[in-house]
């Protein structure tokens, strides 16, 4: 006698990864805003030309990238770069009561005081010692690396919960 075996196919729901992708993109936007806030602290008390900070996000394959950096006038970008990265020479002479608004390794800017007396290679005979690098970009990168990874893991888990939960 022949036995009858019945086989039934079990079909899974089609995988919709857009929920996971959406959660990751939202977490990346939030990280961009958080990083912008940190950068804005560095120029908070600046007068005149000061940069604005913008973020770009990219999610391709396994790479999640948030790029945040300065934008604005050429002078604002130069000032930010000189302070962030430092210089080997300084073609400016400051008053004797000069106190910088920013310090190396510190994200906040203070009041500062003093004035610039002479600026430019034509007006100075020899350069002054360079500007000490503030290192804001490196500090922000180190400070936000671990929270960013944790936020991405949480976002992925939220997306998977929506997908399968």
C-alpha positions as CSV (number, residue, x, y, z in Angstrom):
1,X,0.0,0.0,0.0
2,X,1.4,3.4,-0.9
3,X,1.6,6.2,1.7
4,X,0.5,9.6,0.8
5,X,2.8,12.4,2.0
6,X,1.5,15.9,1.7
7,X,4.1,18.7,1.4
8,X,3.1,22.3,1.8
9,X,5.4,25.2,0.9
10,X,5.8,27.9,3.6
11,X,6.5,31.2,2.1
12,X,8.1,34.0,4.0
13,X,7.0,37.5,3.6
14,X,9.1,39.3,1.0
15,X,12.0,40.9,2.8
16,X,11.5,44.6,2.9
17,X,14.8,46.2,3.9
18,X,13.5,49.7,3.4
19,X,12.4,49.7,7.1
20,X,16.0,49.0,8.2
21,X,17.4,51.5,5.7
22,X,15.0,54.2,6.9
23,X,16.0,53.7,10.5
24,X,19.7,53.8,9.6
25,X,19.3,57.0,7.5
26,X,17.4,58.7,10.4
27,X,20.1,57.7,12.9
28,X,22.7,59.1,10.5
29,X,20.8,62.4,10.1
30,X,20.6,62.7,13.9
31,X,24.4,62.0,14.2
32,X,25.0,64.8,11.6
33,X,23.0,67.3,13.7
34,X,24.9,66.2,16.9
35,X,28.2,66.7,15.2
36,X,27.2,70.1,13.8
37,X,26.3,71.2,17.3
38,X,29.8,70.3,18.5
39,X,31.4,72.2,15.6
40,X,29.2,75.2,16.2
41,X,30.6,75.5,19.8
42,X,34.0,76.1,18.3
43,X,33.0,79.3,16.5
44,X,30.2,80.4,18.8
45,X,31.9,83.7,19.9
46,X,33.6,84.5,16.6
47,X,32.8,87.9,15.1
48,X,32.8,88.6,11.4
49,X,33.3,85.7,9.0
50,X,32.5,82.4,10.6
51,X,31.7,79.1,8.9
52,X,28.4,77.3,9.0
53,X,28.5,73.5,9.4
54,X,26.7,71.0,7.1
55,X,26.4,67.3,7.0
56,X,26.2,64.8,4.2
57,X,25.1,61.3,4.7
58,X,25.7,58.2,2.5
59,X,24.4,54.6,3.0
60,X,25.8,52.3,0.3
61,X,26.1,48.5,0.7
62,X,27.8,48.0,4.1
63,X,29.1,51.6,4.4
64,X,27.3,54.2,6.5
65,X,29.1,57.6,6.3
66,X,28.3,60.9,7.9
67,X,30.5,63.8,6.8
68,X,30.3,67.0,8.7
69,X,32.4,70.1,8.0
70,X,32.6,73.8,7.5
71,X,31.0,75.8,4.7
72,X,30.7,79.5,4.0
73,X,32.9,82.3,2.7
74,X,36.5,81.8,1.7
75,X,37.7,83.8,4.7
76,X,35.6,81.9,7.2
77,X,36.9,78.6,5.8
78,X,40.5,79.8,5.9
79,X,40.2,81.0,9.6
80,X,38.6,77.7,10.6
81,X,41.3,75.6,8.8
82,X,44.2,77.7,10.2
83,X,42.9,77.2,13.8
84,X,41.8,73.6,13.4
85,X,45.0,72.3,11.7
86,X,47.5,75.0,12.9
87,X,50.1,76.8,10.9
88,X,53.9,76.8,10.8
89,X,54.1,80.6,10.5
90,X,51.8,83.5,11.4
91,X,51.9,86.7,9.3
92,X,50.0,88.8,11.9
93,X,51.1,90.8,15.0
94,X,48.7,90.8,17.9
95,X,48.5,93.4,20.8
96,X,50.3,92.6,24.0
97,X,47.0,91.9,25.8
98,X,46.0,89.3,23.1
99,X,44.1,86.3,24.4
100,X,42.7,83.8,21.9
101,X,39.0,82.8,22.0
102,X,39.9,79.2,21.4
103,X,42.4,76.7,22.9
104,X,43.9,73.5,21.6
105,X,41.8,70.5,22.4
106,X,38.8,72.5,23.7
107,X,35.6,72.6,21.7
108,X,34.1,75.7,23.2
109,X,35.2,79.2,22.3
110,X,35.5,81.9,24.9
111,X,35.5,85.7,24.9
112,X,39.2,86.4,24.1
113,X,40.6,89.9,24.0
114,X,43.2,92.1,22.2
115,X,43.5,93.2,18.7
116,X,45.4,92.5,15.5
117,X,48.0,95.3,14.9
118,X,49.6,94.3,11.6
119,X,48.6,91.6,9.0
120,X,50.3,90.4,5.9
121,X,53.7,89.5,4.5
122,X,54.2,93.0,2.9
123,X,53.7,94.8,6.2
124,X,55.8,92.4,8.4
125,X,59.5,91.8,8.1
126,X,59.5,88.2,9.3
127,X,56.8,85.8,10.4
128,X,55.7,85.1,14.0
129,X,55.5,81.6,15.4
130,X,52.7,79.6,13.9
131,X,49.2,78.9,15.3
132,X,49.0,75.9,17.5
133,X,46.5,73.4,16.1
134,X,43.2,73.3,18.0
135,X,42.5,69.7,16.7
136,X,38.7,70.1,16.7
137,X,38.1,67.7,13.8
138,X,40.1,64.9,15.4
139,X,38.6,65.5,18.8
140,X,35.0,65.4,17.5
141,X,35.8,62.3,15.4
142,X,37.2,60.5,18.5
143,X,34.3,61.7,20.7
144,X,31.5,60.7,18.3
145,X,32.9,57.4,16.9
146,X,31.6,55.0,19.6
147,X,28.2,56.8,20.0
148,X,27.7,56.7,16.2
149,X,28.4,52.9,16.1
150,X,26.0,52.3,19.0
151,X,23.3,54.5,17.3
152,X,23.7,52.5,14.1
153,X,23.3,49.2,15.9
154,X,20.2,50.4,17.6
155,X,18.8,51.7,14.4
156,X,19.4,48.4,12.6
157,X,17.7,46.6,15.5
158,X,14.7,48.9,15.4
159,X,14.4,48.4,11.6
160,X,14.6,44.6,12.0
161,X,12.0,44.7,14.8
162,X,9.6,46.6,12.5
163,X,10.4,44.1,9.7
164,X,9.9,40.9,11.7
165,X,8.4,42.0,15.0
